[in-house]
Amino acid sequence: MVLLLLLLVGIQFNEWQTIKNSFNQKSQVTQIMQRVAKEKGARKTAVWSNTSSVSSGMLIKVHDHIYNVTINTDGNSYTLTKATPIQSTINYVKEGQ
């Protein structure tokens, strides 16, 4: 019975860590998007991202401009570079669809 209880506690702790990490990643993406909005003089609602986790190669769209984000190796800074999509039509998907 004690082993089963320890197993269940371990599983719950693992799930909690996964949820916490996911929240932290989304929070970092939100921070980057807010900084980009301020830097580009755009409303926060005019900034889009193609991912909910921070990584080099993520794309951010501000109005009609698309930027490639490169994250520094220490994770404390980023660089924006203008990007041009290969496809002329981009399909956007709302979160949860």
C-alpha positions as a Python dict, from the first residue, in 0.01 Angstrom:
ca = {
    (1, 'M'): (0, 0, 0),
    (2, 'V'): (285, 238, 88),
    (3, 'L'): (459, 164, -244),
    (4, 'L'): (140, 241, -434),
    (5, 'L'): (103, 567, -244),
    (6, 'L'): (464, 664, -321),
    (7, 'L'): (413, 580, -688),
    (8, 'L'): (101, 799, -706),
    (9, 'V'): (279, 1087, -531),
    (10, 'G'): (571, 1055, -774),
    (11, 'I'): (339, 1062, -1076),
    (12, 'Q'): (155, 1368, -945),
    (13, 'F'): (485, 1548, -877),
    (14, 'N'): (604, 1472, -1232),
    (15, 'E'): (280, 1608, -1380),
    (16, 'W'): (310, 1921, -1165),
    (17, 'Q'): (667, 1979, -1291),
    (18, 'T'): (551, 1941, -1652),
    (19, 'I'): (269, 2193, -1605),
    (20, 'K'): (506, 2435, -1428),
    (21, 'N'): (762, 2414, -1711),
    (22, 'S'): (492, 2469, -1973),
    (23, 'F'): (363, 2776, -1787),
    (24, 'N'): (716, 2917, -1760),
    (25, 'Q'): (775, 2872, -2135),
    (26, 'K'): (447, 3046, -2223),
    (27, 'S'): (532, 3325, -1981),
    (28, 'Q'): (870, 3378, -2152),
    (29, 'V'): (706, 3391, -2498),
    (30, 'T'): (457, 3646, -2364),
    (31, 'Q'): (741, 3860, -2226),
    (32, 'I'): (923, 3855, -2560),
    (33, 'M'): (604, 3943, -2747),
    (34, 'Q'): (535, 4233, -2511),
    (35, 'R'): (889, 4367, -2556),
    (36, 'V'): (864, 4338, -2934),
    (37, 'A'): (530, 4520, -2929),
    (38, 'K'): (683, 4803, -2728),
    (39, 'E'): (996, 4814, -2947),
    (40, 'K'): (795, 4823, -3270),
    (41, 'G'): (533, 5065, -3134),
    (42, 'A'): (250, 4815, -3183),
    (43, 'R'): (-39, 4710, -2963),
    (44, 'K'): (7, 4378, -2783),
    (45, 'T'): (-290, 4240, -2975),
    (46, 'A'): (-108, 4304, -3305),
    (47, 'V'): (178, 4066, -3217),
    (48, 'W'): (159, 3695, -3301),
    (49, 'S'): (392, 3401, -3245),
    (50, 'N'): (410, 3064, -3415),
    (51, 'T'): (491, 2877, -3093),
    (52, 'S'): (420, 2882, -2722),
    (53, 'S'): (775, 2786, -2621),
    (54, 'V'): (1089, 2996, -2643),
    (55, 'S'): (1344, 2871, -2894),
    (56, 'S'): (1570, 3005, -3163),
    (57, 'G'): (1385, 3000, -3491),
    (58, 'M'): (1049, 3101, -3349),
    (59, 'L'): (865, 3354, -3562),
    (60, 'I'): (691, 3670, -3446),
    (61, 'K'): (453, 3866, -3667),
    (62, 'V'): (395, 4237, -3605),
    (63, 'H'): (134, 4381, -3839),
    (64, 'D'): (260, 4279, -4187),
    (65, 'H'): (621, 4209, -4086),
    (66, 'I'): (754, 3869, -3980),
    (67, 'Y'): (1067, 3836, -3766),
    (68, 'N'): (1285, 3537, -3686),
    (69, 'V'): (1386, 3527, -3319),
    (70, 'T'): (1733, 3408, -3223),
    (71, 'I'): (1780, 3343, -2852),
    (72, 'N'): (2128, 3408, -2709),
    (73, 'T'): (2305, 3103, -2561),
    (74, 'D'): (2261, 3234, -2206),
    (75, 'G'): (1886, 3274, -2268),
    (76, 'N'): (1883, 3634, -2144),
    (77, 'S'): (1858, 3815, -2477),
    (78, 'Y'): (1725, 3777, -2827),
    (79, 'T'): (1781, 3915, -3175),
    (80, 'L'): (1510, 3990, -3431),
    (81, 'T'): (1581, 3941, -3800),
    (82, 'K'): (1331, 4015, -4075),
    (83, 'A'): (1202, 3695, -4231),
    (84, 'T'): (1018, 3630, -4555),
    (85, 'P'): (778, 3337, -4570),
    (86, 'I'): (820, 3090, -4855),
    (87, 'Q'): (445, 3050, -4896),
    (88, 'S'): (251, 3361, -4986),
    (89, 'T'): (-46, 3244, -4779),
    (90, 'I'): (-4, 3177, -4410),
    (91, 'N'): (-273, 2989, -4218),
    (92, 'Y'): (-319, 3098, -3857),
    (93, 'V'): (-462, 2862, -3600),
    (94, 'K'): (-606, 2979, -3271),
    (95, 'E'): (-477, 2806, -2962),
    (96, 'G'): (-687, 2500, -2886),
    (97, 'Q'): (-797, 2434, -3246),
}
